[in-house]
Amino acid sequence: MEMKSTHMTDEYAARYFHKMGWMWARLEAMQYDKTWGVLTAKLNEKELRQNIAQEIESRICKEEHTSESDKNDCWWLENGMKKAAQIARGNE
């Protein structure tokens, strides 16, 4: 196979290498989105879920109740909020 040299103007060369650089950058950006972009989104979602679960758990009823009705209501509310925290964490 014989290679032939061709004369290339400076402007043509600049445009050609600019185009190749642009295409390479686009491919790199697409590859980044396919790999690290997905992982970053998953980490952000996990952190958000953890914050929501902690907020729910901080609001769980922790007071001492004297009447049986208040204890029963608080028990149901506490169990519901614990279940909501589990769902927020993705454990359910």
N, C-alpha and C positions, 0 to 999 in steps of 0.2 A: 504494500500500500504506500503510495507516494503522497506526501503532503505538499501542498502548494501554499505559499505565503500570499496573502492578499494585503493590499495597501488599505489602511484604515485611517480615516481622519480623526483628529482629536475629538471633535464633536460627536462623531459616531461612537467612538470608544467610550466616551463619557456617558452617553445615553445608554449604551449596551450594558456597561457595568452598573449603572444606576438601576436599570431594569432588573438585572440579575440580583442585585442587593435587595431591591424591594420585594422580589419574589421569595428570596430566602427568608427575609424578615416575616413575611406573611405565613410561610410554612412553619417557622419557629413559633409564631403566635398561635397558630392552630394546634400545634403539638403541645404547647403549654396548656392551652384550654382543655385538651383531652386528658392530660395527666394531672398537673398540679391544680388546675382550676376546679376539677371535681373534688379533689382531696380537700382543698380550702373550703369549699362549700359545705362538705360533710363536717369538717371541724367547727365551722361557724354554727351549723345547725345543732351539733352536740352541745356546744357551749350555751347556746340560747335555751335549749331544752333543760339544761342543768340549772340555769338561772330561774326559769319559770318554776321548776320543781322546788327549788329552795324558797322562792317567794310563797308558794302554796304551803309548804311545811312551816314557814314562819307564822302563818295565820291560823294554824291548828289551835283549837281550844285547849288551853292548859290551865284553866282555872278550876278551883275546887267548887263543886256545886252541892248544895244542901238537899234540895228536893230530888226525888227519884225521877221526876219528869225532866228536870234540867240535865241530870246525868245521862238519861236515855237519849235526849236530843243531842247532847254534846257527843255521845258515843257514835251516833249515826253520822253526824257532821264530820267527826274526826276520821272515821273509816272512809267516808266519801272523799275527803281531802287527801288521805293517804293514797287512795286508788287513783285520784287525779294526778298526784305527783309521780306515781309509777308510770302512768300513761304518758306524761310529759317527758319522762326520761326515756321512753321507748321500751320499757320493760314489759309492757302488756301487749 
